[in-house]
Amino acid sequence: PQEPLYDQLNHVLHPLVDNLVRSWSPGLRLACTAVNTFGCLVWCAVIPLVCDLLAARKTAGFAGLGTSGGKFCSFCLQDGTDIGNTDISSWRCCTWQEHLTIAMMWRDAESEGACNKIYTQFGVRWSELLRLPYWNPI
């Protein structure tokens, strides 16, 4: 088997994220537990994304390594021309809000060409995981 494409991955993630959103807010009411015979309210979350680097980048909506105009980092805005710059204080980090805004621009783009332009410029695509109110891929 081959690895899923980006759009295939989001189709797989969509129903999982639907359940996780409901499990986070308002939460799940358990009718009865060993400790609470009258039930209790629980909240569920998936916070870490544990997989290899290539799968993590794809699942989180980041470009693969060696693509997207030379962007090589998921956390900063350095590009290939800056790969030798080891002065961390000069790196401009990407914020969660910036990432979300760009991902939403990609999601809401009116054509495949517009999506490709955003992806090439920023190295970001929409990921269904971004619907989780607590999830921050940065």
Secondary structure, 3 states (H helix, E strand, C coil): CCCCCHHHHHHHHHHHHHHHHHHHCCCEEECCCCCCCCCEEECCCCCCCCCCHHHHHHHHCECCCCCHHHCCCCCECCCHHHCCCCCHHHCCECCHHHHHHHHHHHHHCCCHHHHHHHHHHHCECCCHHHHCCCCCCC
